[in-house]
Amino acid sequence: MPQSMQTLDVQGMSCPIPVVKTAKAMKAMSPGDELEILATDPGVEPDMKAWTKQTGNELVSIDQTGKVFRVVVRKN
């Protein structure tokens, strides 16, 4: 169970904006907190996989409903 969950809506924004906004939001969060990212750019899936690997944060899940990707990352 996350300590806290925030939502970042980057629908309609293209790479690299979702990753930039995710990185900025995560800086203000505490370890164990989760961030839900809502995006419509299909590039968000490979971008988030690469970003979490690079930063050491945890990619909890990626789901797609219609055109919207729901990505959850946990700050480590």
N, C-alpha and C positions, 0 to 999 in steps of 0.2 A: 504494500500500500504506500503510495507516494506521500511524502510529507505535505506537499502542496502541488496542485496542478494548475498551470496557466495555459491559455489558448492564444496562439498567434495565427491570425488570419492573413495569409498572403495570396489569396485567390486572385487570379488575374495578373499576377506578377511573374516575370520570367527570370531564369537563372541570370545572374547569381543572387538576385535580391532575396529569395527565400532563405538561402544559407547565411547571407550577411545579417538579415534580421534575426534569424535563429541564434547566431553567435552572439549578437548584442543582447538578446533577451536572456540567454543562458548565463552571461556574465553577472547579471543581477540576481541570479538564483542561488540557492544553497544546495550542497550535495544531498542527493536523494530526491530533490524536487523533480517533477516531470513537466515537460512542455509538449502540448498538443499543437501540431502545425497543420493547418488546413491549406492545401495548395491545389492549383489546377495545372501546373506545369509538370508534364510527365517526367521531366529531368530531375524532379525532386527526389525520386527514389534512388537513382545512382549517386546523386549529389549528397544525400543524407547518409548513405552507406559509407561514402568516402570521408565525409566530414566527421562522423562519429569515430571512425577508425583513426583518423588523424588526431583528433582532440582527446580521445580516451573516454568520451561520453558513451552511454549505452543506447543503442537503437532498440527500443522496446517493441515497436510494431509499425508496420506500414499496411494500411488497408485502402482499398479504392471503392468508392460508391459513385457510380456514374463517372463524371469527370473530376470528382473531388478526391484527392489523396488525403488521408488522415495519418499523419506520422506522429509517433510518440517517442520522445527521447528523454532519458534520465541523466541528470547531471551527476558525474562522479567526482 
